[in-house]
Amino acid sequence: MGRLAKFEYVIYKGDEVVCHGTRKECADMLGVKEDTITYLSCKQSRDHALKYPDSHRMVAEKVSIAEIEKELAI
């Protein structure tokens, strides 16, 4: 039996949402390794995207599934 995901990721390129899902799902959709998704969600990657907003660099936002479920219950 597989482990349940605790987080989902939303991948952005500029202001556009490229994909969303678990780390594995996003990696499969983008054709990259799961570690790449982890890197895209790190502070260094996000800071670079904020510093150079016109670079259209991909970044990931890591969101707790419990937080998503809480928001949807409203």
matplotlib code that plots the C-alpha trace (Angstrom):
import matplotlib.pyplot as plt

x = [0.0, 1.4, 2.1, -0.5, 0.8, 0.9, 1.6, 0.6, 2.7, 1.6, 4.2, 4.2, 6.1, 5.7, 2.0, 0.8, 0.0, 1.9, 0.7, -0.3, -0.4, 1.9, 5.6, 5.6, 2.7, 4.3, 7.6, 5.9, 4.0, 7.1, 9.4, 11.8, 13.0, 11.1, 14.2, 13.7, 10.2, 11.7, 14.3, 11.7, 9.9, 13.0, 13.6, 16.5, 14.4, 11.5, 13.8, 15.4, 12.0, 11.0, 14.3, 14.0, 10.2, 10.7, 12.8, 9.7, 11.6, 9.5, 8.8, 6.8, 4.5, 4.3, 0.9, -0.3, -3.2, -4.7, -4.7, -6.4, -9.0, -9.6, -10.1, -12.5, -14.6, -15.5]
y = [0.0, 3.4, 6.3, 9.1, 12.4, 15.2, 18.0, 19.1, 21.4, 24.1, 24.8, 28.4, 29.9, 33.6, 34.1, 31.0, 27.7, 25.0, 22.0, 20.9, 17.7, 15.5, 15.8, 12.6, 13.8, 17.1, 15.5, 13.1, 15.9, 18.0, 15.1, 15.8, 14.1, 14.5, 16.3, 19.0, 19.7, 19.9, 22.4, 24.5, 24.9, 25.9, 29.4, 30.1, 29.3, 31.5, 34.3, 34.3, 34.4, 37.4, 39.2, 38.6, 38.5, 38.7, 35.6, 33.3, 30.8, 27.9, 27.9, 25.6, 26.4, 23.5, 23.4, 21.2, 18.9, 19.4, 23.2, 22.6, 20.4, 23.0, 25.8, 23.7, 23.0, 26.7]
z = [0.0, -1.0, 1.3, 1.2, 0.0, 2.6, 0.1, -3.4, -5.6, -7.9, -10.6, -12.1, -15.0, -14.6, -13.6, -15.5, -13.7, -15.6, -13.6, -10.1, -8.1, -6.0, -6.5, -8.6, -10.7, -11.4, -12.2, -14.7, -16.4, -16.8, -17.7, -14.9, -11.7, -8.4, -7.0, -9.6, -8.2, -4.7, -5.9, -7.6, -4.3, -2.3, -1.1, -3.4, -6.5, -5.3, -4.4, -7.8, -9.5, -7.4, -8.1, -11.9, -12.6, -16.3, -16.5, -16.6, -14.4, -13.2, -9.4, -7.2, -4.3, -1.8, -0.2, 2.6, 1.6, 5.1, 4.4, 1.0, 2.6, 5.3, 2.7, 0.7, 3.7, 4.0]

ax = plt.figure().add_subplot(projection="3d")
ax.plot(x, y, z, "-o")
ax.set_aspect("equal")
plt.show()
